[in-house]
Amino acid sequence: MNSIFSATEIDLAFDKQHIWHPYTSMTDPVSVTGVKSAQGCELTLADGSIVIDGTSSWWASIHGYGHPHIINAMQHQLSTLSHVMFGGLTHAPAINLCKRLVEITSPSLTKVFLADSGSIAVEVAMKMAMQYWQGKGHMQKQRMMTVKRGYHGDTFAAMSVCDPDNGMHTMFNEALSEQIFAPAPTSAFNEPVNQQDIAALEAVFAEHHQDIAAFIIEPVMQAAGGMHFYSPQYLQHVRRLCDKYQVLLILDEIATGFGRIGKLFAYEYANIEADILCLGKALTGGYISLAATVCSDDVAQGISHSPASVFMHGPTFMGNPLACAAAEASLSLLQTQDWQSNVAAIANQMQQQLAEAIDYPHVKDVRILGAVGVIEMDKPINISQLQQDFIDQGVWVRPFGNVIYITPPYVISSEQLTQLTQAMKTIAKHINSQQTQAQTPSNG
Ligand code: PMP
């Protein structure tokens, strides 16, 4: 009998033949696991087994799955106005969301561009910076400066500011804009900044500032580049040098924003303000794709004086009401709940439970900041060899590069978190040379 609803069976054979997954081969795909549903911090897999989610679906699902507040908001929005073009029209979900974003970000950030995904928010930020300098009559300031080991997305402009060695530069070299790279920051989160880093950074500013529109960086945590936490003092120097050399500062908080590393925004650790801020991932609590690029009045003014006089970007699904309603609901949860205590408790527990892993044979480092817990191995991990092992331990953890990490939803219980840290330790302890050979593409 025909039904208006599609089959709920998970046809893995079709999936394998016809559907790309992130960073995979279509002719020799790595295996994927069917998932039927998700609730709280648990995923129910195709075979009925339940695993605890240690990833928050790539750091987005901060309130857990199936949260009634977000679902109600989305259901209401779906039946009222699921989508309408944003050209020439506006609506309450976008306005309410942007009010909140203006309120919770730095005082100087007042103008919001709603984008479809993190990569697009980065593209938008870069275009804003370029148009800004056109408006100021500095037509040559069109390049970007950044640090090595960064990750900002998979679209072309975003790729151009990802790490030139681990990123996709070698593959798309001919087509990528050539950007300016400084060395990655070397001082750890709680260390004073390494003065050699600052000297190296200033040397690059001094040499190239005339061509540079903006400096883009992930504040405090370089995420997909290996979950590295660096000294907030480094960011203070970045801000100082941007001012000194007339370069705009773009902070990419797509991974760090909304409490993930213990502050609502990572820049709060450094007490600095961006000229342009990129948000995504947890913006909607991980329920639907949406991102935002927030800029200062000054940036908006500069763009108005550019030859185009308007900002040249406007995607079809810009300001999608359904996504805005989800984001507003997620932000209202954050603003009314004590997420700080939850994140602090997660950090504490991870500290206690993961610390011993530093003594395991192949472990290079163990580090924790906010609700991010990392065991760094001495070699890259072959995820296709290990994925089933994690599932067998009752958890969904997906390492990349040489890091086994968790970024659990903030609502995780202490028992669930123990199961995650236990599984990480068991796998890190018993990892063998076969499981550490293949290089996995970095993602997140
Ligand atoms: N910037 C950062 C810091 C990210 O971590 C990511 C995604 N991992 C992106 C940008 C790109 O976001 P999206 O995958 O939504 O395009």
Residues whose N, C-alpha, C, O or C-beta is under 5 A from the ligand:
A	BS01	PMP	S117 G118 S119 I120 Y151 H152 G153 E218 A223 D252 I254 A255 G280 G444
